[in-house]
Amino acid sequence: MSKNIFQLYFDNGKKCPFVVARDNWDGFGLLVVSVRPRKTSSGWYGNAKGFALPPLDGRSSNSYWGLPGEPQEISCAGCYQWRLIQDIPDIWTSFLE
């Protein structure tokens, strides 16, 4: 089931950083480094920052979510198209430290 980044933040025990991907992404990820949730009558929203992780297939990626180490505001963090990545590929684990 798809969720927004704020729901995934709670699912992850309110711990940052964590890795997410959009439902239609294969081999791409986003490292969420900070979340400031806000409860609304429609659900959880707020502000989240993160950056794109290197593609698993080695291709270059121009992401509007920023480059590794340069977090950006995640403009679509509230949309219900995200999933939590729990089995982190080796290429991404160094970014979690």
C-alpha positions as protocol buffer text, in pm:
chain_id: "A"
residue {
  index: 1
  type: MET
  ca { x: 0 y: 0 z: 0 }
}
residue {
  index: 2
  type: SER
  ca { x: 135 y: 339 z: -97 }
}
residue {
  index: 3
  type: LYS
  ca { x: 177 y: 606 z: 167 }
}
residue {
  index: 4
  type: ASN
  ca { x: 311 y: 956 z: 195 }
}
residue {
  index: 5
  type: ILE
  ca { x: 656 y: 1026 z: 339 }
}
residue {
  index: 6
  type: PHE
  ca { x: 509 y: 1145 z: 670 }
}
residue {
  index: 7
  type: GLN
  ca { x: 326 y: 816 z: 723 }
}
residue {
  index: 8
  type: LEU
  ca { x: 647 y: 629 z: 635 }
}
residue {
  index: 9
  type: TYR
  ca { x: 833 y: 844 z: 891 }
}
residue {
  index: 10
  type: PHE
  ca { x: 596 y: 716 z: 1161 }
}
residue {
  index: 11
  type: ASP
  ca { x: 622 y: 360 z: 1025 }
}
residue {
  index: 12
  type: ASN
  ca { x: 1001 y: 394 z: 1065 }
}
residue {
  index: 13
  type: GLY
  ca { x: 969 y: 485 z: 1434 }
}
residue {
  index: 14
  type: LYS
  ca { x: 1017 y: 860 z: 1369 }
}
residue {
  index: 15
  type: LYS
  ca { x: 1383 y: 795 z: 1283 }
}
residue {
  index: 16
  type: CYS
  ca { x: 1583 y: 966 z: 1010 }
}
residue {
  index: 17
  type: PRO
  ca { x: 1747 y: 896 z: 778 }
}
residue {
  index: 18
  type: PHE
  ca { x: 1542 y: 642 z: 585 }
}
residue {
  index: 19
  type: VAL
  ca { x: 1514 y: 542 z: 222 }
}
residue {
  index: 20
  type: VAL
  ca { x: 1198 y: 573 z: 13 }
}
residue {
  index: 21
  type: ALA
  ca { x: 1105 y: 524 z: -352 }
}
residue {
  index: 22
  type: ARG
  ca { x: 806 y: 619 z: -562 }
}
residue {
  index: 23
  type: ASP
  ca { x: 579 y: 336 z: -669 }
}
residue {
  index: 24
  type: ASN
  ca { x: 697 y: 361 z: -1030 }
}
residue {
  index: 25
  type: TRP
  ca { x: 1070 y: 378 z: -948 }
}
residue {
  index: 26
  type: ASP
  ca { x: 1289 y: 76 z: -1008 }
}
residue {
  index: 27
  type: GLY
  ca { x: 1652 y: 113 z: -901 }
}
residue {
  index: 28
  type: PHE
  ca { x: 1616 y: 470 z: -774 }
}
residue {
  index: 29
  type: GLY
  ca { x: 1583 y: 590 z: -417 }
}
residue {
  index: 30
  type: LEU
  ca { x: 1559 y: 901 z: -205 }
}
residue {
  index: 31
  type: LEU
  ca { x: 1725 y: 939 z: 134 }
}
residue {
  index: 32
  type: VAL
  ca { x: 1497 y: 1133 z: 368 }
}
residue {
  index: 33
  type: VAL
  ca { x: 1715 y: 1321 z: 618 }
}
residue {
  index: 34
  type: SER
  ca { x: 1462 y: 1535 z: 805 }
}
residue {
  index: 35
  type: VAL
  ca { x: 1087 y: 1535 z: 857 }
}
residue {
  index: 36
  type: ARG
  ca { x: 868 y: 1792 z: 1029 }
}
residue {
  index: 37
  type: PRO
  ca { x: 519 y: 1639 z: 1028 }
}
residue {
  index: 38
  type: ARG
  ca { x: 199 y: 1837 z: 1075 }
}
residue {
  index: 39
  type: LYS
  ca { x: -141 y: 1681 z: 1144 }
}
residue {
  index: 40
  type: THR
  ca { x: -423 y: 1818 z: 929 }
}
residue {
  index: 41
  type: SER
  ca { x: -786 y: 1721 z: 889 }
}
residue {
  index: 42
  type: SER
  ca { x: -680 y: 1532 z: 573 }
}
residue {
  index: 43
  type: GLY
  ca { x: -393 y: 1337 z: 732 }
}
residue {
  index: 44
  type: TRP
  ca { x: -21 y: 1390 z: 793 }
}
residue {
  index: 45
  type: TYR
  ca { x: 167 y: 1649 z: 589 }
}
residue {
  index: 46
  type: GLY
  ca { x: 446 y: 1898 z: 665 }
}
residue {
  index: 47
  type: ASN
  ca { x: 803 y: 1945 z: 547 }
}
residue {
  index: 48
  type: ALA
  ca { x: 1059 y: 1682 z: 450 }
}
residue {
  index: 49
  type: LYS
  ca { x: 1410 y: 1710 z: 310 }
}
residue {
  index: 50
  type: GLY
  ca { x: 1619 y: 1455 z: 130 }
}
residue {
  index: 51
  type: PHE
  ca { x: 1839 y: 1380 z: -165 }
}
residue {
  index: 52
  type: ALA
  ca { x: 1853 y: 1137 z: -453 }
}
residue {
  index: 53
  type: LEU
  ca { x: 2064 y: 824 z: -415 }
}
residue {
  index: 54
  type: PRO
  ca { x: 2279 y: 699 z: -702 }
}
residue {
  index: 55
  type: PRO
  ca { x: 2085 y: 477 z: -945 }
}
residue {
  index: 56
  type: LEU
  ca { x: 2152 y: 108 z: -888 }
}
residue {
  index: 57
  type: ASP
  ca { x: 2228 y: 45 z: -1255 }
}
residue {
  index: 58
  type: GLY
  ca { x: 2508 y: 305 z: -1265 }
}
residue {
  index: 59
  type: ARG
  ca { x: 2327 y: 550 z: -1493 }
}
residue {
  index: 60
  type: SER
  ca { x: 2355 y: 916 z: -1408 }
}
residue {
  index: 61
  type: SER
  ca { x: 2045 y: 1079 z: -1268 }
}
residue {
  index: 62
  type: ASN
  ca { x: 1951 y: 1444 z: -1261 }
}
residue {
  index: 63
  type: SER
  ca { x: 1713 y: 1470 z: -972 }
}
residue {
  index: 64
  type: TYR
  ca { x: 1532 y: 1775 z: -854 }
}
residue {
  index: 65
  type: TRP
  ca { x: 1562 y: 1627 z: -505 }
}
residue {
  index: 66
  type: GLY
  ca { x: 1928 y: 1721 z: -490 }
}
residue {
  index: 67
  type: LEU
  ca { x: 2253 y: 1537 z: -513 }
}
residue {
  index: 68
  type: PRO
  ca { x: 2396 y: 1310 z: -244 }
}
residue {
  index: 69
  type: GLY
  ca { x: 2488 y: 1524 z: 55 }
}
residue {
  index: 70
  type: GLU
  ca { x: 2283 y: 1822 z: -67 }
}
residue {
  index: 71
  type: PRO
  ca { x: 1932 y: 1780 z: 79 }
}
residue {
  index: 72
  type: GLN
  ca { x: 1642 y: 1959 z: -88 }
}
residue {
  index: 73
  type: GLU
  ca { x: 1281 y: 2014 z: 13 }
}
residue {
  index: 74
  type: ILE
  ca { x: 1077 y: 1716 z: -113 }
}
residue {
  index: 75
  type: SER
  ca { x: 792 y: 1893 z: -288 }
}
residue {
  index: 76
  type: CYS
  ca { x: 573 y: 1585 z: -331 }
}
residue {
  index: 77
  type: ALA
  ca { x: 630 y: 1431 z: 13 }
}
residue {
  index: 78
  type: GLY
  ca { x: 257 y: 1442 z: 87 }
}
residue {
  index: 79
  type: CYS
  ca { x: 145 y: 1243 z: -215 }
}
residue {
  index: 80
  type: TYR
  ca { x: 42 y: 883 z: -157 }
}
residue {
  index: 81
  type: GLN
  ca { x: 290 y: 726 z: -402 }
}
residue {
  index: 82
  type: TRP
  ca { x: 582 y: 632 z: -174 }
}
residue {
  index: 83
  type: ARG
  ca { x: 709 y: 310 z: -24 }
}
residue {
  index: 84
  type: LEU
  ca { x: 969 y: 248 z: 247 }
}
residue {
  index: 85
  type: ILE
  ca { x: 1280 y: 61 z: 130 }
}
residue {
  index: 86
  type: GLN
  ca { x: 1385 y: -170 z: 412 }
}
residue {
  index: 87
  type: ASP
  ca { x: 1634 y: -392 z: 228 }
}
residue {
  index: 88
  type: ILE
  ca { x: 1890 y: -122 z: 151 }
}
residue {
  index: 89
  type: PRO
  ca { x: 2121 y: -210 z: -141 }
}
residue {
  index: 90
  type: ASP
  ca { x: 2494 y: -208 z: -54 }
}
residue {
  index: 91
  type: ILE
  ca { x: 2560 y: 88 z: -285 }
}
residue {
  index: 92
  type: TRP
  ca { x: 2331 y: 305 z: -65 }
}
residue {
  index: 93
  type: THR
  ca { x: 2432 y: 194 z: 284 }
}
residue {
  index: 94
  type: SER
  ca { x: 2722 y: 440 z: 310 }
}
residue {
  index: 95
  type: PHE
  ca { x: 2475 y: 728 z: 283 }
}
residue {
  index: 96
  type: LEU
  ca { x: 2295 y: 611 z: 597 }
}
residue {
  index: 97
  type: GLU
  ca { x: 2598 y: 667 z: 819 }
}
